[in-house]
Amino acid sequence: MVFSSKLIEDAVNEFAGLPGIGKKTALRMVLHLLKKDVADVDAFTGAIAKMRHEIKFCKSCHNVSDNELCEICANKGRNHAQVCVVENIRDVIAIESTQQYNGLYHLLGGILSPLDGIGPEQLNIATLHDRVAQQGVEELIMALSPTIEGDTTVYYIARQMKDLSVSITTIARGIAFGGELEYADEMTLARSIAKRLPIENYVSMKG
Amino acid sequence: MVFSSKLIEDAVNEFAGLPGIGKKTALRMVLHLLKKDVADVDAFTGAIAKMRHEIKFCKSCHNVSDNELCEICANKGRNHAQVCVVENIRDVIAIESTQQYNGLYHLLGGILSPLDGIGPEQLNIATLHDRVAQQGVEELIMALSPTIEGDTTVYYIARQMKDLSVSITTIARGIAFGGELEYADEMTLARSIAKRLPIENYVSMKG
């Protein structure tokens, strides 16, 4: 693309550096901002700059936070004896959006993946152990990806917690609500049969 | 989506205000910027703020410009007797990217569309007349959308220029290179037969 303005070109290149944004979409965004009031564009750039400059990571659960302790960890109304172990921020947002979980979180920052050079030291596992040992955590709910790496991470963490009296659970795997049996993969289908539930539980799950 | 950080939430909402960007994509962009160095994010917000604050519109052709006169109008190596009339910046970028056109442009800022309340006063037609009258323009190449509104605009402008000795042409319509005849719409196909070219022209067009 040939631009006749360096200002436009620079802005397009910056947008095109975002994931999944090509030059044409970047140009559309720049032309959109060009039509907006200066004050609106200042609000746009201001919110992003403020976010990057002021964001902190919660010293307890490692979630992104506006303060030393994140809103969730600081909330006395939540169940501090329950900690849901997840990979990253995206998982927290997904679970929070269900509005069904009232415990805390612990963000590992990834999962064990020796091929990618991610061992236990690269993850927030030591701080999880400290939390469980010192803060009266009674249950760790493992909510990791249902992959070999995810399962390995679950087993590794379970072994690390052996000396502590904490119960470890994992979120249920199975056929999604509305999912068609014939399209489910074999492993999920097999596990959902093995871990079948009495009908009363099914009714209460549906709420 | 439920965020546990106001900083993240504000940034996501700003991105989600861009055309074609939903909340999930906005979140992906924010998390991407969160992983970047502060300096990189400052470069991102800086380029956008600078673009919006410093952009000017060329006083001759109305294109976006870094200066009073845009790069194209200021370029003495271009043919100032030829002016291509387009709707907007996007069209200029498309034509410039072909690297085949060496004249100047004139941006109307839209096309005549009475239903949307866009009459001749809303478009840069008076300044086009002045340019032709005062700056020795010999040819106006109309490159507007092949729609009823586009055609109406072409006829309106042609009538406005009647008192001036300027030749008015329109870009060729026809079957696109690589286009399949059977998929062409009837009007395009009919016009491309009516406006058929001697074979020599065809060869020189390809070359």
Interface residues (C-beta under 8 A of the other chain):
Chain A: M1 V2 F3 S4 S5 K6 L7 I8 D10 A11 N13 E14 F15 G17 L18 P19 G20 I21 T25 L27 R28 M29 V30 L31 H32 L33 L34 K36 V38 V41 D42 A43 F44 T45 G46 A47 I48 A49 K50 M51 R52 H53 E54 I55 N63 V64 S65 D66 C70 E71 I72 I89 R90 V92 I93 E96 S97 Q99
Chain B: M1 V2 F3 S4 S5 K6 L7 I8 D10 A11 N13 E14 F15 G17 L18 P19 G20 I21 T25 L27 R28 M29 V30 L31 H32 L33 L34 K36 V38 V41 D42 A43 F44 T45 G46 A47 I48 A49 K50 M51 R52 H53 E54 I55 N63 V64 S65 D66 C70 E71 I72 I89 R90 V92 I93 E96 S97 Q99
